[in-house]
């Protein structure tokens, strides 16, 4: 059993559509089940509040917080509110991210900047605010993507997620002496509210599922469980690591021609 009793966690992007389970909501719920106080942060307050209700229905302790993760003052207010409410900060799950499609020719510069701001700048800003509050050491988990190591026509997105990996390793080196571990999760194509809220067809969903070696789709729970592991003392001697959680998608290759 993993115990996070007495620990406090911030999960960004902790909301989700209706009662759906996205990566952030799953992580928030699992951290709370392990005993952590959880601040469920999201730009959409009702969605954050729904996550808190789901945690409290299971007997956990959580606080909703609405903010813009790309706003430096908002990130600072989130950390201040967390410390004021729970007395400290030990875990940060940098979960916010947006997608994009197309090559450098297809993508507008404005969209490129937005993707970098949301996917990379947000993790810089949240970590900058959070690390000084981690007086007892802590664990930071950054959510990247297998698109960082297996580009597939999502150039701005892939580049941003590669930057998340580099940021993770740089922060691990910088803050290891302070007993702060920094690791990274690379999800494969999991089925979450962000995906089905965009109207994915049954055929596209089947193709995604078939891309994995393991015979099922990934879910937010798969990513949330990895976050829980990295936040815990089970991963106490791990830092600067980038864990692929994709059901084997990145191991797949076209079938060999047997002729």
N, C-alpha and C positions, 0 to 999 in steps of 0.2 A: 504494500500500500504506500502511495506517495502522500506525505503529509506536508502541507504548507501552512500549518497553524502559526499564527502570529506574523505572517507575511502579507504584504500588500502589493497588489498588481494593478497596473494600468493596461488596458487593452484598447488600442485605437481601432476604429472601424468595427466596434462591437455590436452595432445594430444589424438588422437584416429585415427583409421584406416579411411582414406579418409574423407568423410563427416559424418561419424558415430557419434553417441552421446553416449559416455561413461560417467561414473560417474564424472570424473574430468572435461571433456569438458562441461557437463551440468552445473556443479557447477560454472565454470568460466563464462559461458554465463549468468547465472541467477544473479550472483553477479554483473556483469557488467550492466545488465538491471536495477538493483536496484541503480545504480549510482557509484559503486565502481570502482576504478582503479584496474585492474587485471594484475598480472604477471602470465602468463601461462607457467609453467615450466615443462619440459619433457626431457628425455634423447635423444629423437628424435626431432631435431630442426624443420624439415619440418612439423611434426605433431603439434608442438606448434605454428608454424607460421600459420597453417591452422585455429587453434582455434582463434588466434588473428584476422585473416581476417574475420571470422564469427562474432566476437564481433564488429569489426569496421564496418562491413556491416550494423549492427543494430544501429550504432551511438555511440558505447561504446569506452572506452579507455583501451588499453591493450598493454602489452609488452611481447614478447616471450623470453624464456631463456632456453638454453640447459645445462644440468649438470647431474652428477651422484649422485643420492640422497643418496647413501651409502658412499660418500666421504665427510669428514668433511669440507675440504677446499671449495669444491663445494657448500655446503650448506651455508657457510659463504659468498661466492661470490654472491650467489643469494640474500641473505638479503641485502648485501651492494649495489647491483645494484638496488634493489627495493627502498631502502631509497634514493639513489642518484637521481633516476628518479622521485619519487613521494613525497619525503620529510618525509616519515614515513611508519609504518606498523601497521595494526590493526587486520587483519584476516589471519589465516593460515589454509588451508585445506590440511591435511596430507592424501593424497589419494592413494599413490603408494602402490601396493601390487602384489604378484605373488602367484600362486597356487601350489599344490603338491598333490600326491595321495599315499595311502598306509600306512601300519602300521609301527611301529618302526623296525620291522623285514624287511619290504620291502624297507624302505627308506634308502638311503646311508647317511653317516654322512656328506659328502660334500654337498649334496642337503639340508639336515637339516640346516646346517650353512648358506647356501645361502638364504633359506626362512626366517630364523630369521634375517639375515642382512637386507634384502629388506623390510620385513614387520614390523620389530620392531626397529632395529637400525636406520633406516632412519627417523622414527618419533622422536626418541631421538635426533638425530643430527640436524634435521630441527628445532625442538623446542628449542634446546640449542642455536642455532643461532638466532632464531626469537624473543624469549622472551625479551632479553635485548633491542631490538629495539621497543618494544611495550610500549613506554613511556606514552601513554595516556590510557593504559589498552588495552584489546583486547579479541579476541575470537579465540580459537584453536579447530578445529574439526578433530578428528582422525577417519578414516574409518576402522572399524573392520569387522565382518561378523557373521551371525547367526551360522556359524560353530563353533564359540567359545562356544556356549551354547547348540548346538545340533550336536555333533560330528557324522560324517558319512563316516568314512574310509579315512579321510584326516588328518592324525595325526599331521604332522609337521605344516600344514596350520592352523588347529584348535588351536594348542598350541600357534602359533604366534599371532593369533587373540584374544585369551584369554589374552595374554600378553599386547596387545594394550588396552584392557579394563582396566587392572590393571594400566598401565602407565597413562591412562586418569585420573583415580581417584586420583592417587598419585600426578600428576601435578596439578590437581584442588585444592588439599589441599595446596600444596607448593606455588602456585602463586595466589590464591584467594586474599590475602592481597594486591597484586599489581593490583587488579581489572582486572585480566586476567581469563576469564572463559575457561574451558576445558571440552569438551563434546565429545561424541562418537556416531557414527552411525553404526548399524549392518544391512547391507543389506541382503535381501534374495537373491534367485537365479534370479537376473535381467538379461535381455537380452541386452547385450552390444556388441560393436565390439570385445572386448577381447574374448567373448563367441563365436560369430558366425565366427570370424576370425579363430577359432580353428576347424571349420568344424563340428559343432554340427548337428546331424541328426534331421529331422522333428519329428521323434518319441521321441527322447530325449527331444526336446523342448516341445512337448505336455505333456510329463510326468512332466516336471518342472512346466509348467503352471497349471496343474491339482493339484499340491501339495498345491496350495494356496486356501484360502477360497474365497477371492474375485476373480471374474471370468475373470481375465486378467493377462497377464505377467507384471512384473515390468520392468521399463526402467531406463536409466540413469537420466531422468528428476525426477523420484521419489526420488532418492537419492540426486540429486542436490537441489531440493526444501527443503529437510530436512537440508542440509548444509546451505542454505540461511536463513532458520528460526533460526538455532542455531547461525549464525553469526550476527543476527539482535538484536535490542533491545526488540523484542517480546520475546526473550529468555533471557532477561537481568538478571533474578534472577535464572537462571539454570546453574549449574556447576557440574561436576562429574557424569553426567547422560549418560546412554547408551541406545539410542533409537533404537528399533527394527523396521525396515521398510521392511516388507516381505509379505504383503498381507494376513497375517494370517498363514503362513507356519508353524511357531513354535507352533501353537495351534492345529494342526492336529494330529490325532492319528489313528491307524487302527480302522476300523469300528467294533463296538461291536457285538459279536456273539449273535444273538437274540434267539438262540435255548434254 
